[in-house]
Amino acid sequence: MVLAGPQQAGDPAKLAAALLTSAGQEQPPARFVAGADAIDPVTAKAKELMAQAEASRELGADLAHDDAA
């Protein structure tokens, strides 16, 4: 459910300040996860992707041509 106005969960002013702070960093994150309710699902997805990458490492890492330097 998406709420807008005074009933919405997030504070737009705080989001704007966080985005400006993030954008002003020397090395801002490639992806900014906004909202406490978003951190856990994003973390879970990242762990899932890391597990898939590790599971593919042995089979998927050595696919270059044999004559490649």
Biopython code that builds the backbone (N, CA, C, O; Angstrom):
import numpy as np
from Bio.PDB.StructureBuilder import StructureBuilder

atoms = [
    (1, "MET", "N", (0.846, -1.173, 0.000)),
    (1, "MET", "CA", (0.000, 0.000, 0.000)),
    (1, "MET", "C", (0.894, 1.239, 0.000)),
    (1, "MET", "O", (1.838, 1.326, 0.785)),
    (2, "VAL", "N", (0.606, 2.162, -0.849)),
    (2, "VAL", "CA", (1.351, 3.415, -0.920)),
    (2, "VAL", "C", (0.513, 4.510, -0.284)),
    (2, "VAL", "O", (-0.636, 4.734, -0.667)),
    (3, "LEU", "N", (1.090, 5.176, 0.671)),
    (3, "LEU", "CA", (0.402, 6.281, 1.329)),
    (3, "LEU", "C", (1.029, 7.597, 0.893)),
    (3, "LEU", "O", (2.231, 7.661, 0.636)),
    (4, "ALA", "N", (0.241, 8.614, 0.814)),
    (4, "ALA", "CA", (0.749, 9.932, 0.454)),
    (4, "ALA", "C", (0.208, 10.955, 1.438)),
    (4, "ALA", "O", (-0.792, 10.722, 2.118)),
    (5, "GLY", "N", (0.874, 12.067, 1.497)),
    (5, "GLY", "CA", (0.422, 13.116, 2.396)),
    (5, "GLY", "C", (0.890, 12.849, 3.818)),
    (5, "GLY", "O", (1.887, 12.159, 4.031)),
    (6, "PRO", "N", (0.173, 13.395, 4.786)),
    (6, "PRO", "CA", (0.601, 13.285, 6.180)),
    (6, "PRO", "C", (0.568, 11.854, 6.706)),
    (6, "PRO", "O", (1.129, 11.591, 7.770)),
    (7, "GLN", "N", (-0.074, 10.915, 5.995)),
    (7, "GLN", "CA", (-0.168, 9.534, 6.456)),
    (7, "GLN", "C", (0.972, 8.667, 5.924)),
    (7, "GLN", "O", (1.120, 7.523, 6.352)),
    (8, "GLN", "N", (1.774, 9.187, 5.004)),
    (8, "GLN", "CA", (2.831, 8.366, 4.435)),
    (8, "GLN", "C", (3.876, 8.040, 5.496)),
    (8, "GLN", "O", (4.079, 8.808, 6.436)),
    (9, "ALA", "N", (4.529, 6.908, 5.339)),
    (9, "ALA", "CA", (5.481, 6.439, 6.340)),
    (9, "ALA", "C", (6.759, 7.271, 6.355)),
    (9, "ALA", "O", (7.310, 7.537, 7.423)),
    (10, "GLY", "N", (7.227, 7.679, 5.200)),
    (10, "GLY", "CA", (8.489, 8.411, 5.112)),
    (10, "GLY", "C", (8.314, 9.908, 5.091)),
    (10, "GLY", "O", (7.277, 10.426, 4.677)),
    (11, "ASP", "N", (9.345, 10.596, 5.545)),
    (11, "ASP", "CA", (9.346, 12.061, 5.562)),
    (11, "ASP", "C", (10.070, 12.547, 4.313)),
    (11, "ASP", "O", (11.281, 12.357, 4.206)),
    (12, "PRO", "N", (9.373, 13.165, 3.367)),
    (12, "PRO", "CA", (10.006, 13.608, 2.120)),
    (12, "PRO", "C", (11.178, 14.558, 2.341)),
    (12, "PRO", "O", (12.148, 14.520, 1.583)),
    (13, "ALA", "N", (11.111, 15.399, 3.353)),
    (13, "ALA", "CA", (12.212, 16.325, 3.629)),
    (13, "ALA", "C", (13.455, 15.563, 4.077)),
    (13, "ALA", "O", (14.571, 15.911, 3.694)),
    (14, "LYS", "N", (13.262, 14.530, 4.885)),
    (14, "LYS", "CA", (14.399, 13.712, 5.314)),
    (14, "LYS", "C", (14.989, 12.943, 4.139)),
    (14, "LYS", "O", (16.208, 12.804, 4.037)),
    (15, "LEU", "N", (14.130, 12.442, 3.251)),
    (15, "LEU", "CA", (14.611, 11.748, 2.059)),
    (15, "LEU", "C", (15.434, 12.693, 1.191)),
    (15, "LEU", "O", (16.513, 12.334, 0.720)),
    (16, "ALA", "N", (14.922, 13.893, 0.983)),
    (16, "ALA", "CA", (15.645, 14.874, 0.172)),
    (16, "ALA", "C", (17.006, 15.186, 0.786)),
    (16, "ALA", "O", (18.006, 15.252, 0.072)),
    (17, "ALA", "N", (17.052, 15.376, 2.094)),
    (17, "ALA", "CA", (18.325, 15.659, 2.771)),
    (17, "ALA", "C", (19.279, 14.482, 2.638)),
    (17, "ALA", "O", (20.471, 14.675, 2.403)),
    (18, "ALA", "N", (18.765, 13.261, 2.788)),
    (18, "ALA", "CA", (19.612, 12.072, 2.661)),
    (18, "ALA", "C", (20.154, 11.928, 1.245)),
    (18, "ALA", "O", (21.319, 11.578, 1.059)),
    (19, "LEU", "N", (19.318, 12.195, 0.249)),
    (19, "LEU", "CA", (19.763, 12.117, -1.145)),
    (19, "LEU", "C", (20.842, 13.155, -1.448)),
    (19, "LEU", "O", (21.828, 12.859, -2.123)),
    (20, "LEU", "N", (20.649, 14.362, -0.948)),
    (20, "LEU", "CA", (21.656, 15.404, -1.158)),
    (20, "LEU", "C", (22.969, 15.042, -0.457)),
    (20, "LEU", "O", (24.048, 15.255, -1.008)),
    (21, "THR", "N", (22.876, 14.499, 0.747)),
    (21, "THR", "CA", (24.071, 14.067, 1.466)),
    (21, "THR", "C", (24.776, 12.954, 0.704)),
    (21, "THR", "O", (25.995, 12.985, 0.536)),
    (22, "SER", "N", (24.015, 11.980, 0.248)),
    (22, "SER", "CA", (24.586, 10.867, -0.503)),
    (22, "SER", "C", (25.249, 11.348, -1.790)),
    (22, "SER", "O", (26.365, 10.942, -2.114)),
    (23, "ALA", "N", (24.554, 12.215, -2.516)),
    (23, "ALA", "CA", (25.090, 12.724, -3.782)),
    (23, "ALA", "C", (26.336, 13.576, -3.572)),
    (23, "ALA", "O", (27.182, 13.671, -4.461)),
    (24, "GLY", "N", (26.451, 14.189, -2.410)),
    (24, "GLY", "CA", (27.597, 15.035, -2.128)),
    (24, "GLY", "C", (28.811, 14.294, -1.600)),
    (24, "GLY", "O", (29.860, 14.901, -1.389)),
    (25, "GLN", "N", (28.686, 12.992, -1.382)),
    (25, "GLN", "CA", (29.812, 12.212, -0.890)),
    (25, "GLN", "C", (30.875, 12.067, -1.971)),
    (25, "GLN", "O", (30.572, 12.081, -3.164)),
    (26, "GLU", "N", (32.126, 11.928, -1.536)),
    (26, "GLU", "CA", (33.222, 11.749, -2.492)),
    (26, "GLU", "C", (32.991, 10.516, -3.356)),
    (26, "GLU", "O", (33.234, 10.547, -4.562)),
    (27, "GLN", "N", (32.528, 9.446, -2.750)),
    (27, "GLN", "CA", (32.186, 8.231, -3.488)),
    (27, "GLN", "C", (30.782, 7.787, -3.068)),
    (27, "GLN", "O", (30.632, 6.909, -2.219)),
    (28, "PRO", "N", (29.762, 8.396, -3.664)),
    (28, "PRO", "CA", (28.397, 8.032, -3.286)),
    (28, "PRO", "C", (28.093, 6.588, -3.689)),
    (28, "PRO", "O", (28.683, 6.072, -4.639)),
    (29, "PRO", "N", (27.192, 5.946, -2.984)),
    (29, "PRO", "CA", (26.836, 4.576, -3.353)),
    (29, "PRO", "C", (26.166, 4.541, -4.730)),
    (29, "PRO", "O", (25.454, 5.471, -5.108)),
    (30, "ALA", "N", (26.400, 3.475, -5.459)),
    (30, "ALA", "CA", (25.769, 3.320, -6.777)),
    (30, "ALA", "C", (24.253, 3.205, -6.645)),
    (30, "ALA", "O", (23.505, 3.614, -7.532)),
    (31, "ARG", "N", (23.822, 2.647, -5.530)),
    (31, "ARG", "CA", (22.392, 2.508, -5.252)),
    (31, "ARG", "C", (22.135, 2.966, -3.824)),
    (31, "ARG", "O", (22.800, 2.519, -2.889)),
    (32, "PHE", "N", (21.182, 3.845, -3.667)),
    (32, "PHE", "CA", (20.823, 4.348, -2.347)),
    (32, "PHE", "C", (19.525, 3.680, -1.932)),
    (32, "PHE", "O", (18.514, 3.800, -2.623)),
    (33, "VAL", "N", (19.546, 2.981, -0.817)),
    (33, "VAL", "CA", (18.353, 2.303, -0.314)),
    (33, "VAL", "C", (17.696, 3.223, 0.703)),
    (33, "VAL", "O", (18.267, 3.508, 1.756)),
    (34, "ALA", "N", (16.509, 3.677, 0.385)),
    (34, "ALA", "CA", (15.819, 4.658, 1.218)),
    (34, "ALA", "C", (14.704, 3.995, 2.012)),
    (34, "ALA", "O", (13.838, 3.323, 1.451)),
    (35, "GLY", "N", (14.736, 4.189, 3.300)),
    (35, "GLY", "CA", (13.663, 3.718, 4.172)),
    (35, "GLY", "C", (14.050, 2.474, 4.951)),
    (35, "GLY", "O", (14.620, 1.529, 4.404)),
    (36, "ALA", "N", (13.734, 2.491, 6.228)),
    (36, "ALA", "CA", (14.039, 1.354, 7.100)),
    (36, "ALA", "C", (13.384, 0.076, 6.592)),
    (36, "ALA", "O", (13.934, -1.014, 6.750)),
    (37, "ASP", "N", (12.208, 0.211, 5.983)),
    (37, "ASP", "CA", (11.502, -0.965, 5.489)),
    (37, "ASP", "C", (12.129, -1.547, 4.226)),
    (37, "ASP", "O", (11.758, -2.646, 3.813)),
    (38, "ALA", "N", (13.058, -0.846, 3.612)),
    (38, "ALA", "CA", (13.704, -1.329, 2.392)),
    (38, "ALA", "C", (15.041, -2.019, 2.661)),
    (38, "ALA", "O", (15.490, -2.824, 1.845)),
    (39, "ILE", "N", (15.679, -1.719, 3.780)),
    (39, "ILE", "CA", (17.022, -2.238, 4.053)),
    (39, "ILE", "C", (17.047, -3.762, 4.108)),
    (39, "ILE", "O", (17.878, -4.383, 3.445)),
    (40, "ASP", "N", (16.159, -4.375, 4.881)),
    (40, "ASP", "CA", (16.169, -5.834, 5.021)),
    (40, "ASP", "C", (15.906, -6.566, 3.699)),
    (40, "ASP", "O", (16.644, -7.499, 3.382)),
    (41, "PRO", "N", (14.896, -6.191, 2.920)),
    (41, "PRO", "CA", (14.693, -6.887, 1.641)),
    (41, "PRO", "C", (15.870, -6.721, 0.675)),
    (41, "PRO", "O", (16.221, -7.662, -0.037)),
    (42, "VAL", "N", (16.468, -5.553, 0.646)),
    (42, "VAL", "CA", (17.614, -5.331, -0.240)),
    (42, "VAL", "C", (18.803, -6.164, 0.231)),
    (42, "VAL", "O", (19.516, -6.748, -0.585)),
    (43, "THR", "N", (19.016, -6.221, 1.539)),
    (43, "THR", "CA", (20.092, -7.041, 2.092)),
    (43, "THR", "C", (19.867, -8.517, 1.762)),
    (43, "THR", "O", (20.807, -9.221, 1.393)),
    (44, "ALA", "N", (18.632, -8.983, 1.892)),
    (44, "ALA", "CA", (18.310, -10.374, 1.577)),
    (44, "ALA", "C", (18.578, -10.670, 0.107)),
    (44, "ALA", "O", (19.121, -11.725, -0.222)),
    (45, "LYS", "N", (18.204, -9.755, -0.777)),
    (45, "LYS", "CA", (18.435, -9.949, -2.216)),
    (45, "LYS", "C", (19.926, -9.969, -2.519)),
    (45, "LYS", "O", (20.381, -10.770, -3.336)),
    (46, "ALA", "N", (20.689, -9.099, -1.873)),
    (46, "ALA", "CA", (22.133, -9.076, -2.075)),
    (46, "ALA", "C", (22.766, -10.393, -1.636)),
    (46, "ALA", "O", (23.651, -10.913, -2.315)),
    (47, "LYS", "N", (22.321, -10.928, -0.516)),
    (47, "LYS", "CA", (22.838, -12.227, -0.041)),
    (47, "LYS", "C", (22.487, -13.334, -1.032)),
    (47, "LYS", "O", (23.305, -14.213, -1.305)),
    (48, "GLU", "N", (21.275, -13.288, -1.563)),
    (48, "GLU", "CA", (20.848, -14.282, -2.553)),
    (48, "GLU", "C", (21.736, -14.209, -3.803)),
    (48, "GLU", "O", (22.170, -15.237, -4.323)),
    (49, "LEU", "N", (21.999, -13.000, -4.274)),
    (49, "LEU", "CA", (22.851, -12.830, -5.455)),
    (49, "LEU", "C", (24.281, -13.283, -5.184)),
    (49, "LEU", "O", (24.907, -13.894, -6.050)),
    (50, "MET", "N", (24.803, -12.996, -4.002)),
    (50, "MET", "CA", (26.154, -13.446, -3.645)),
    (50, "MET", "C", (26.220, -14.976, -3.614)),
    (50, "MET", "O", (27.195, -15.564, -4.081)),
    (51, "ALA", "N", (25.205, -15.607, -3.075)),
    (51, "ALA", "CA", (25.167, -17.073, -3.035)),
    (51, "ALA", "C", (25.125, -17.651, -4.446)),
    (51, "ALA", "O", (25.783, -18.654, -4.722)),
    (52, "GLN", "N", (24.361, -17.031, -5.338)),
    (52, "GLN", "CA", (24.299, -17.500, -6.722)),
    (52, "GLN", "C", (25.645, -17.324, -7.418)),
    (52, "GLN", "O", (26.071, -18.197, -8.174)),
    (53, "ALA", "N", (26.311, -16.210, -7.170)),
    (53, "ALA", "CA", (27.619, -15.976, -7.778)),
    (53, "ALA", "C", (28.630, -17.010, -7.282)),
    (53, "ALA", "O", (29.396, -17.563, -8.071)),
    (54, "GLU", "N", (28.629, -17.267, -5.980)),
    (54, "GLU", "CA", (29.552, -18.258, -5.426)),
    (54, "GLU", "C", (29.260, -19.651, -5.973)),
    (54, "GLU", "O", (30.185, -20.408, -6.269)),
    (55, "ALA", "N", (27.994, -19.989, -6.108)),
    (55, "ALA", "CA", (27.620, -21.301, -6.641)),
    (55, "ALA", "C", (28.037, -21.447, -8.104)),
    (55, "ALA", "O", (28.247, -22.564, -8.578)),
    (56, "SER", "N", (28.157, -20.339, -8.816)),
    (56, "SER", "CA", (28.530, -20.361, -10.237)),
    (56, "SER", "C", (30.028, -20.225, -10.463)),
    (56, "SER", "O", (30.504, -20.401, -11.584)),
    (57, "ARG", "N", (30.773, -19.916, -9.412)),
    (57, "ARG", "CA", (32.189, -19.585, -9.564)),
    (57, "ARG", "C", (32.974, -20.666, -10.300)),
    (57, "ARG", "O", (33.643, -20.362, -11.288)),
    (58, "GLU", "N", (32.915, -21.897, -9.856)),
    (58, "GLU", "CA", (33.739, -22.955, -10.448)),
    (58, "GLU", "C", (33.375, -23.213, -11.903)),
    (58, "GLU", "O", (34.254, -23.283, -12.762)),
    (59, "LEU", "N", (32.091, -23.353, -12.182)),
    (59, "LEU", "CA", (31.646, -23.659, -13.535)),
    (59, "LEU", "C", (31.716, -22.443, -14.456)),
    (59, "LEU", "O", (32.053, -22.583, -15.632)),
    (60, "GLY", "N", (31.406, -21.265, -13.946)),
    (60, "GLY", "CA", (31.287, -20.094, -14.808)),
    (60, "GLY", "C", (32.533, -19.248, -14.973)),
    (60, "GLY", "O", (32.576, -18.385, -15.849)),
    (61, "ALA", "N", (33.547, -19.473, -14.154)),
    (61, "ALA", "CA", (34.701, -18.567, -14.181)),
    (61, "ALA", "C", (35.673, -18.850, -15.313)),
    (61, "ALA", "O", (36.368, -17.934, -15.753)),
    (62, "ASP", "N", (35.749, -20.062, -15.793)),
    (62, "ASP", "CA", (36.775, -20.427, -16.781)),
    (62, "ASP", "C", (36.138, -20.652, -18.149)),
    (62, "ASP", "O", (36.143, -21.768, -18.669)),
    (63, "LEU", "N", (35.598, -19.601, -18.718)),
    (63, "LEU", "CA", (34.916, -19.736, -19.999)),
    (63, "LEU", "C", (35.620, -18.996, -21.144)),
    (63, "LEU", "O", (35.074, -18.891, -22.242)),
    (64, "ALA", "N", (36.815, -18.491, -20.891)),
    (64, "ALA", "CA", (37.563, -17.794, -21.950)),
    (64, "ALA", "C", (38.055, -18.800, -22.978)),
    (64, "ALA", "O", (38.195, -19.987, -22.681)),
    (65, "HIS", "N", (38.316, -18.318, -24.194)),
    (65, "HIS", "CA", (38.917, -19.175, -25.218)),
    (65, "HIS", "C", (40.236, -19.731, -24.700)),
    (65, "HIS", "O", (40.966, -19.046, -23.985)),
    (66, "ASP", "N", (40.541, -20.985, -25.065)),
    (66, "ASP", "CA", (41.780, -21.591, -24.595)),
    (66, "ASP", "C", (43.010, -20.867, -25.130)),
    (66, "ASP", "O", (44.064, -20.888, -24.495)),
    (67, "ASP", "N", (42.888, -20.224, -26.300)),
    (67, "ASP", "CA", (44.039, -19.517, -26.874)),
    (67, "ASP", "C", (44.114, -18.049, -26.440)),
    (67, "ASP", "O", (44.955, -17.303, -26.942)),
    (68, "ALA", "N", (43.247, -17.627, -25.516)),
    (68, "ALA", "CA", (43.275, -16.241, -25.038)),
    (68, "ALA", "C", (44.480, -16.037, -24.149)),
    (68, "ALA", "O", (44.833, -16.904, -23.350)),
    (69, "ALA", "N", (45.110, -14.882, -24.293)),
    (69, "ALA", "CA", (46.315, -14.607, -23.512)),
    (69, "ALA", "C", (45.991, -14.164, -22.126)),
    (69, "ALA", "O", (46.896, -13.892, -21.337)),
]
sb = StructureBuilder()
sb.init_structure("model")
sb.init_model(0)
sb.init_chain("A")
sb.init_seg("    ")
for serial, (resi, resn, name, xyz) in enumerate(atoms, 1):
    if name == "N":
        sb.init_residue(resn, " ", resi, " ")
    sb.init_atom(name, np.array(xyz, "f"), 0.0, 1.0, " ", f" {name:<3s}", serial, name[0])
structure = sb.get_structure()
